[in-house]
Amino acid sequence: MMAKAVMAERDSDGDGELSKEEYDIMVELTKADGNWPGDVDADALFAKYDSGGEGKLDLSETQALISEIVPRMVGLDSPDAEQEDTTRDSDQKEQEKLEKLYQNGYISEERYKRLTEDLERR
């Protein structure tokens, strides 16, 4: 589950939740890398999944947010993208691949490079 990896990396206070401040740092780093979709309002996205309105995302809320944003980050959910069964199968395979890479809660530098190279070829 990618949310566990995100929590392990970004939950700086170790409370098991992703605070708005921790999320904002993650978003800024993602924007700095050029990977944040320009049409996505980060604050609105956080608010959408902050079901309790307490300014924190638990693990399941974080997973739901990730499931929405990652396809957009890699261009699989753009307005022009076709939603065919083959695309959905590919999306699921990519999700499984990412979850396998993150099985220990982290990704090695070598695997990260291979993953980004694979995504750039698309």
MARBA-3410 file (N, C-alpha, C, O; in Angstrom, 1 decimal):
122
0.9,-1.2,0.0,0.0,0.0,0.0,0.9,1.2,0.0,1.7,1.4,0.9 ~ 0.7,2.1,-1.0,1.6,3.3,-1.1,1.4,4.2,0.0,2.3,5.0,0.4 ~ 0.2,4.2,0.6,0.0,5.2,1.7,0.9,4.9,2.9,1.3,5.9,3.6 ~ 1.2,3.7,3.1,2.2,3.3,4.2,3.5,3.9,3.9,4.2,4.4,4.9 ~ 4.0,3.9,2.7,5.3,4.4,2.3,5.3,6.0,2.5,6.2,6.6,2.9
4.2,6.6,2.1,4.0,8.0,2.2,4.1,8.4,3.7,4.7,9.3,4.1 ~ 3.3,7.7,4.5,3.3,7.9,5.9,4.7,7.8,6.5,5.1,8.6,7.3 ~ 5.4,6.7,6.1,6.7,6.5,6.7,7.7,7.6,6.3,8.5,8.0,7.1 ~ 7.5,8.2,5.2,8.4,9.2,4.7,8.0,10.6,5.1,8.8,11.5,5.4 ~ 6.7,10.9,5.2,6.2,12.2,5.4,5.6,12.5,6.7,5.4,13.7,7.1
5.2,11.5,7.5,4.6,11.7,8.8,5.7,12.1,9.8,6.2,11.2,10.6 ~ 6.2,13.4,9.8,7.3,13.8,10.6,7.1,13.7,12.1,8.1,13.5,12.8 ~ 5.9,13.8,12.6,5.7,13.7,14.0,5.3,12.3,14.5,5.2,12.1,15.7 ~ 5.2,11.4,13.6,5.0,10.0,13.9,3.6,9.6,14.5,3.5,8.6,15.2 ~ 2.6,10.5,14.3,1.3,10.2,14.9,0.4,9.3,14.0,-0.7,9.1,14.4
1.0,8.8,12.9,0.2,7.9,12.1,-0.8,8.6,11.2,-1.6,7.9,10.5 ~ -0.7,9.9,11.1,-1.6,10.7,10.2,-0.8,11.7,9.5,0.3,12.1,9.9 ~ -1.3,12.1,8.3,-0.6,13.1,7.5,-1.3,14.5,7.8,-2.4,14.7,7.3 ~ -0.6,15.3,8.5,-1.2,16.6,8.8,-1.2,17.5,7.5,-0.5,17.2,6.5 ~ -1.9,18.6,7.6,-2.0,19.5,6.4,-0.6,20.1,6.2,-0.2,20.2,5.0
0.2,20.4,7.2,1.5,20.9,7.1,2.4,19.9,6.4,3.2,20.2,5.5 ~ 2.4,18.6,6.8,3.2,17.5,6.2,2.8,17.3,4.8,3.6,17.1,3.9 ~ 1.5,17.4,4.5,1.0,17.3,3.1,1.5,18.4,2.3,1.9,18.2,1.1 ~ 1.4,19.6,2.8,1.9,20.8,2.0,3.4,20.7,1.7,3.8,21.0,0.5 ~ 4.2,20.2,2.6,5.6,19.9,2.3,5.7,18.9,1.1,6.5,19.1,0.2
5.0,17.8,1.2,5.0,16.8,0.2,4.6,17.4,-1.2,5.2,17.2,-2.2 ~ 3.5,18.2,-1.2,3.1,18.8,-2.4,4.1,19.8,-3.0,4.4,19.8,-4.2 ~ 4.8,20.6,-2.2,5.8,21.5,-2.6,7.0,20.8,-3.2,7.5,21.2,-4.3 ~ 7.4,19.7,-2.6,8.5,18.9,-3.2,8.1,18.3,-4.5,8.9,18.2,-5.4 ~ 6.8,17.8,-4.6,6.3,17.2,-5.8,6.3,18.3,-6.9,6.6,18.0,-8.1
5.8,19.5,-6.6,5.8,20.6,-7.5,7.2,21.0,-8.0,7.4,21.2,-9.2 ~ 8.1,21.0,-7.0,9.5,21.3,-7.4,10.1,20.3,-8.3,11.0,20.7,-9.2 ~ 9.7,19.1,-8.2,10.2,18.0,-9.1,9.5,18.1,-10.5,9.8,17.4,-11.4 ~ 8.4,18.9,-10.6,7.7,19.0,-11.8,6.7,17.9,-12.0,6.2,17.7,-13.1 ~ 6.3,17.2,-10.9,5.4,16.1,-11.1,4.0,16.4,-10.6,3.1,15.5,-10.8
3.7,17.6,-10.1,2.3,17.9,-9.6,1.5,18.3,-10.8,1.9,19.2,-11.5 ~ 0.3,17.7,-11.1,-0.5,18.1,-12.2,-1.0,19.6,-12.0,-1.5,20.0,-11.0 ~ -0.7,20.4,-13.0,-1.0,21.8,-12.9,-2.5,22.2,-12.7,-2.8,23.2,-12.2 ~ -3.4,21.2,-13.1,-4.8,21.5,-12.9,-5.4,21.0,-11.6,-6.6,21.1,-11.4 ~ -4.6,20.6,-10.7,-5.0,20.1,-9.4,-4.8,21.1,-8.3,-3.7,21.5,-8.1
-5.9,21.5,-7.6,-5.8,22.3,-6.5,-5.5,21.5,-5.2,-6.3,20.7,-4.8 ~ -4.2,21.6,-4.8,-3.8,20.8,-3.7,-4.6,20.9,-2.4,-4.9,20.0,-1.7 ~ -5.0,22.2,-2.1,-5.8,22.4,-0.9,-7.2,21.8,-1.0,-7.7,21.2,0.0 ~ -7.8,21.9,-2.2,-9.1,21.3,-2.4,-9.0,19.8,-2.3,-9.9,19.1,-1.8 ~ -8.0,19.2,-2.9,-7.8,17.8,-2.8,-7.6,17.3,-1.4,-8.3,16.3,-1.0
-6.9,18.0,-0.6,-6.7,17.6,0.8,-8.1,17.7,1.5,-8.5,16.8,2.3 ~ -8.8,18.8,1.3,-10.1,19.0,2.0,-11.1,17.9,1.6,-11.9,17.4,2.4 ~ -11.0,17.4,0.3,-11.9,16.4,-0.2,-11.7,15.1,0.6,-12.7,14.4,0.9 ~ -10.5,14.8,1.0,-10.3,13.5,1.7,-10.1,13.6,3.2,-10.1,12.6,4.0 ~ -10.1,14.9,3.7,-10.1,15.1,5.2,-11.5,15.0,5.7,-12.2,16.0,6.0
-12.0,13.8,5.8,-13.4,13.5,6.1,-13.9,14.1,7.4,-15.0,14.5,7.5 ~ -13.0,14.2,8.4,-13.4,14.7,9.7,-13.2,16.2,9.8,-13.6,16.8,10.8 ~ -12.5,16.8,8.8,-12.2,18.2,8.8,-11.3,18.6,9.9,-11.2,19.8,10.3 ~ -10.5,17.7,10.4,-9.5,18.0,11.5,-8.2,18.4,11.0,-7.3,18.7,11.9 ~ -8.0,18.5,9.7,-6.7,18.9,9.2,-5.6,17.8,9.2,-4.4,18.1,9.1
-6.1,16.6,9.2,-5.2,15.4,9.1,-5.9,14.3,8.3,-7.1,14.2,8.2 ~ -5.0,13.5,7.6,-5.5,12.4,6.8,-5.0,11.1,7.5,-3.8,11.0,7.8 ~ -5.9,10.2,7.8,-5.5,8.9,8.3,-5.0,8.0,7.1,-5.0,8.5,6.0 ~ -4.6,6.8,7.4,-4.0,5.9,6.4,-5.0,5.7,5.2,-4.6,5.8,4.1 ~ -6.3,5.4,5.5,-7.2,5.1,4.4,-7.5,6.4,3.6,-7.7,6.3,2.4
-7.6,7.5,4.3,-7.8,8.8,3.5,-6.6,9.1,2.6,-6.8,9.6,1.5 ~ -5.4,8.9,3.2,-4.2,9.1,2.4,-4.2,8.2,1.2,-3.8,8.6,0.1 ~ -4.6,6.9,1.4,-4.6,6.0,0.2,-5.6,6.4,-0.8,-5.3,6.3,-2.0 ~ -6.7,6.9,-0.4,-7.7,7.4,-1.4,-7.2,8.6,-2.1,-7.4,8.7,-3.4 ~ -6.6,9.5,-1.5,-6.0,10.7,-2.1,-4.9,10.2,-3.1,-4.9,10.7,-4.3
-4.0,9.3,-2.7,-3.0,8.8,-3.6,-3.6,8.1,-4.8,-3.1,8.3,-6.0 ~ -4.7,7.4,-4.6,-5.3,6.7,-5.7,-5.9,7.6,-6.7,-6.0,7.3,-7.9 ~ -6.2,8.8,-6.3,-6.7,9.8,-7.2,-5.6,10.6,-7.9,-5.7,10.8,-9.1 ~ -4.6,11.0,-7.2,-3.6,11.9,-7.7,-2.5,11.2,-8.6,-2.1,11.7,-9.6 ~ -2.1,10.0,-8.2,-1.0,9.3,-8.9,-1.3,9.1,-10.4,-0.5,9.4,-11.3
-2.5,8.6,-10.8,-2.8,8.5,-12.2,-2.7,9.9,-13.0,-2.3,9.9,-14.1 ~ -3.1,10.9,-12.3,-3.0,12.2,-12.9,-1.6,12.7,-13.0,-1.2,13.4,-14.0 ~ -0.7,12.3,-12.1,0.7,12.7,-12.1,1.4,12.0,-13.3,2.3,12.6,-13.8 ~ 1.0,10.9,-13.7,1.6,10.2,-14.8,0.8,10.3,-16.1,1.2,9.6,-17.1 ~ -0.2,11.1,-16.1,-0.9,11.4,-17.3,-2.0,10.3,-17.7,-2.5,10.4,-18.8
-2.3,9.4,-16.8,-3.3,8.4,-17.1,-4.7,8.9,-17.0,-5.7,8.2,-17.4 ~ -4.9,10.0,-16.3,-6.3,10.5,-16.1,-6.4,12.0,-16.6,-7.1,12.8,-16.0 ~ -5.8,12.2,-17.7,-5.9,13.6,-18.3,-7.2,13.6,-19.1,-7.8,12.6,-19.4 ~ -7.7,14.8,-19.4,-9.0,15.0,-20.1,-9.0,14.3,-21.4,-10.1,13.9,-21.9 ~ -7.9,14.1,-22.1,-7.8,13.5,-23.4,-7.6,12.0,-23.3,-7.6,11.3,-24.3
-7.3,11.4,-22.1,-7.0,10.0,-22.0,-8.2,9.2,-22.2,-9.3,9.5,-21.7 ~ -8.0,8.1,-23.0,-9.2,7.2,-23.2,-9.3,6.2,-22.0,-8.3,5.8,-21.4 ~ -10.5,5.9,-21.7,-10.8,5.1,-20.5,-11.2,3.7,-21.0,-12.3,3.2,-20.7 ~ -10.3,3.0,-21.7,-10.6,1.7,-22.2,-10.2,0.6,-21.2,-9.5,0.9,-20.2 ~ -10.7,-0.6,-21.4,-10.4,-1.7,-20.5,-8.9,-1.9,-20.4,-8.4,-2.2,-19.3
-8.2,-1.8,-21.5,-6.8,-2.0,-21.5,-6.1,-1.0,-20.7,-5.1,-1.3,-20.0 ~ -6.5,0.2,-20.7,-5.9,1.3,-19.9,-6.2,0.9,-18.4,-5.2,1.1,-17.6 ~ -7.4,0.5,-18.1,-7.6,0.1,-16.7,-6.8,-1.0,-16.2,-6.3,-1.0,-15.1 ~ -6.6,-2.0,-17.1,-5.7,-3.1,-16.8,-4.3,-2.7,-16.5,-3.6,-3.1,-15.6 ~ -3.9,-1.8,-17.4,-2.5,-1.2,-17.3,-2.4,-0.4,-16.0,-1.4,-0.5,-15.3
-3.4,0.4,-15.7,-3.4,1.1,-14.4,-3.3,0.2,-13.2,-2.5,0.5,-12.3 ~ -4.0,-0.9,-13.2,-4.0,-1.8,-12.1,-2.6,-2.5,-12.0,-2.1,-2.7,-10.9 ~ -2.0,-2.8,-13.2,-0.7,-3.4,-13.1,0.3,-2.4,-12.6,1.2,-2.8,-11.8 ~ 0.2,-1.2,-13.0,1.1,-0.1,-12.5,1.0,0.0,-11.0,2.0,0.1,-10.3 ~ -0.3,0.0,-10.5,-0.5,0.1,-9.1,0.1,-1.0,-8.3,0.7,-0.9,-7.3
-0.1,-2.3,-8.9,0.5,-3.4,-8.2,2.0,-3.4,-8.2,2.7,-3.7,-7.3 ~ 2.6,-2.8,-9.3,4.0,-2.7,-9.4,4.5,-1.7,-8.4,5.5,-2.0,-7.7 ~ 3.9,-0.6,-8.2,4.3,0.4,-7.2,4.1,-0.2,-5.8,5.0,0.0,-5.0 ~ 3.0,-0.9,-5.5,2.8,-1.5,-4.2,3.9,-2.5,-3.9,4.4,-2.6,-2.8 ~ 4.3,-3.3,-4.9,5.4,-4.3,-4.8,6.7,-3.6,-4.4,7.5,-4.0,-3.6
7.0,-2.5,-5.1,8.2,-1.7,-4.9,8.2,-1.2,-3.5,9.3,-1.1,-2.9 ~ 7.1,-0.8,-3.0,7.0,-0.1,-1.7,6.7,-1.1,-0.6,6.3,-0.7,0.5 ~ 6.8,-2.4,-0.8,6.4,-3.4,0.2,7.1,-3.2,1.5,6.5,-3.6,2.6 ~ 8.3,-2.7,1.5,9.0,-2.5,2.8,8.8,-1.1,3.4,9.5,-0.8,4.3 ~ 8.0,-0.3,2.7,7.8,1.0,3.2,8.8,2.0,2.6,8.7,3.2,3.0
9.6,1.6,1.7,10.6,2.5,1.1,10.9,1.9,-0.3,10.5,0.8,-0.6 ~ 11.5,2.7,-1.1,12.0,2.3,-2.4,13.5,2.6,-2.5,13.9,3.7,-2.1 ~ 14.2,1.7,-3.1,15.7,2.0,-3.2,15.9,3.0,-4.3,15.1,3.2,-5.2 ~ 17.1,3.6,-4.3,17.4,4.6,-5.3,17.4,3.9,-6.7,16.9,4.5,-7.6 ~ 17.9,2.7,-6.8,18.0,2.0,-8.1,16.6,1.8,-8.6,16.3,2.0,-9.8
15.7,1.3,-7.7,14.3,1.0,-8.2,13.6,2.3,-8.5,12.8,2.3,-9.5 ~ 13.9,3.4,-7.8,13.2,4.7,-8.1,13.7,5.1,-9.5,12.8,5.6,-10.3 ~ 15.0,5.0,-9.8,15.4,5.4,-11.1,14.8,4.6,-12.2,14.4,5.1,-13.2 ~ 14.7,3.2,-12.0,14.0,2.4,-13.0,12.6,2.7,-13.2,12.1,2.8,-14.3 ~ 11.9,3.0,-12.1,10.5,3.4,-12.1,10.3,4.7,-12.9,9.4,4.8,-13.8
11.1,5.7,-12.6,11.0,7.0,-13.3,11.3,6.9,-14.8,10.7,7.5,-15.6 ~ 12.3,6.0,-15.1,12.7,5.8,-16.5,11.5,5.1,-17.2,11.2,5.5,-18.4 ~ 10.9,4.2,-16.6,9.7,3.4,-17.1,8.6,4.4,-17.4,7.9,4.4,-18.4 ~ 8.3,5.3,-16.4,7.2,6.2,-16.6,7.5,7.3,-17.7,6.6,7.7,-18.3 ~ 8.8,7.6,-17.8,9.1,8.6,-18.9,9.0,8.0,-20.3,8.7,8.8,-21.2
9.1,6.7,-20.4,8.9,6.1,-21.7,7.4,6.1,-22.2,7.2,5.9,-23.3 ~ 6.5,6.4,-21.3,5.1,6.3,-21.6,4.7,7.6,-22.3,3.5,7.7,-22.6
END
